[in-house]
Amino acid sequence: MSNVPDIKVTPPGPSAREIIAKDEHYVATTTKSLPVVARSAKGLVVEDVDGNLLLDFSSGISVLNTGHCHPRVVEAVRKQSGELMHFAGTDFYYDLQASLAQRLSEITPGPPEKKVFFGNSGAESIEAAIKIAKWSTQRMRVIAFIGAFHGRTTGALSLTASKNVQKQRFFPTMDGVTHIPFANCYRCPYHLEYPSCDLWCAKTLDETYLSTFVPPDEVAALFGEPVQGEGGYIVPPKEFYPTIRKTLDKYGILLVDDEVQAGLGRTGRMWGIEHWGIYPDILTISKSLGSGIPISATVFRKELDFGVQGAHSNTFGGNLVGCAASLATLDVLSEEKLVERSEKMGAYFRKRLEELQEKHELIGDVRGLGLMLAIELVRDRRTKDFATAERDRVIAEAFRRGLILLGCGRSGIRLIPSLTVTEEQIDTALAILDESLSTVAK
Ligand SMILES: Cc1ncc(COP(=O)(O)O)c(C=O)c1O
C-alpha cells in the first residue's frame, strides 16, 4: 500500500499516551523500546490506537515471518479454538502435536530420525536443550559464545552473554558454562583479518579452551546461533561452524543450533545453519513458528531422548492452538515460497542498504543473510566507535515518520520485515531511514 505509513498525529498520540501511562503503572518493567501502541495489523501494516498506519520492519521481534494475521493462520487458529483448545499434550494425546513433531523432524537438517519437545517460548526451548544434552551425555558443562542471546530464564540466562543489564543482580546462574569469543570479522576479537586469520576464532575452541581448562569429556554441548541475533546480527565466515563441528565431533560434544530468531526462512534458507552445510544434534525453534501464537520446539536426534517419564515435561507445551498455527505457518512458508522470497528480497534490500552506506558516514557496516539484515552505526569508520545514542535517535526519528525498527548489539539496527515484504515497502522504509539518518547526522 503506497499510502503507508500514514501519520495523522505524531506517535505516540493521545490514546497511545493514555495506554502507555496505564502500562507503566501496572505492567512490570521489561525491555520496551518504542512507544508504539497497536490496535490491529495486517501483513506489514500496523494501525495504532490513534489511527496512524505504521510500517513494521521489526516483525514483533522476528516473530511474523508470514506477516501480521496471515489469513491462513488466523483461520487455523479460529477453527482449532472452536474444537479443542487445551488437552495437556505432555500427559495425553492428540494428532496435531504428533503431526507437527513429524513435520519438524522431516524438515529440520540431518537424518529424519528425531524427536521433539514442545514448549512455549525460545527460552523454554533452550532449557529443554540444556536438559536433553546433560541427560543424554551425562556431562554437566556447556559452552556458549560471547554476544549470544539464548533467553532470560536462569538456565538460558547462564548462556546469554550480550548485555550486562541482562545478567546484573542474577549471579550465580547455572554453573559450568564457559563463554568463548564468537566470529566477528567486522570487529575481530583477536584483531586478525579474514582469511589470513586461518579461522583462529574456531580453532581456539580446541587449541585453547578444550586443551587447557575445559575438559572435553565433561562438556555436554556447545550452544550457538547461526547468525548472532540480539548480539548484533553477526554472520560468521563460511568455515566457522564446520570447524567447530569437527572439534565437537572429536570429543563427542553435542551442537545445539539456536534457530529461535534465524529459523523458518528468515536468513533465506529454512534454517540458518544450512548456510554452513552442517547439521546440529539439537535445534531450537520458537518466535515465527506459531506466527504470533506462543509455541517452541526443541528438535533432537532420537537417541538423545530422556526415555523416562517425568524427567522433563510442562503443562502447555504443544498446545493445540499453537500446533494448528504452526502447521498453517509451515504451509504458508512452503506454498507462498517465502523462504525463496526471503533470499530474493534480502538481496535487493542489502544492495539498497549498501547504497545508503555510501551516502551516510554513520553506517559502518551492512550485514546479514536473507531478510535477517542489520546496519551498524559508528561515529568514525576507522575507529568504529559505537554510535549508540545516534542509533537510538535514528530509530526514534524513523518511528515519528511511521517506520517501526528495533536495535541490536551496541549500535545496530535490525531490518527484519515479514518475508512477504514487497520492493515498494522496502523502498519506503529506505526513504524513511535515509531521512532519519540525515536528521541525526545534522
Ligand atoms: C536466538 C534466540 N534464542 C532464544 C531467545 C529467547 O526467546 P524468548 O524471548 O521467546 O524466551 C531469543 C529471543 O530473542 C533469541 O533471539
The ligand as a Gaussian input file, in Angstrom:
#p B3LYP/6-31G(d) Opt

LIG

0 1
 C       18.407000     -16.714000      19.377000
 C       17.417000     -16.580000      20.491000
 N       17.284000     -17.590000      21.381000
 C       16.414000     -17.537000      22.407000
 C       15.615000     -16.419000      22.594000
 C       14.664000     -16.372000      23.747000
 O       13.357000     -16.398000      23.275000
 P       12.145000     -15.911000      24.218000
 O       12.261000     -14.428000      24.316000
 O       10.926000     -16.354000      23.469000
 O       12.304000     -16.599000      25.505000
 C       15.713000     -15.351000      21.692000
 C       14.893000     -14.144000      21.865000
 O       15.119000     -13.104000      21.301000
 C       16.638000     -15.425000      20.610000
 O       16.785000     -14.435000      19.735000

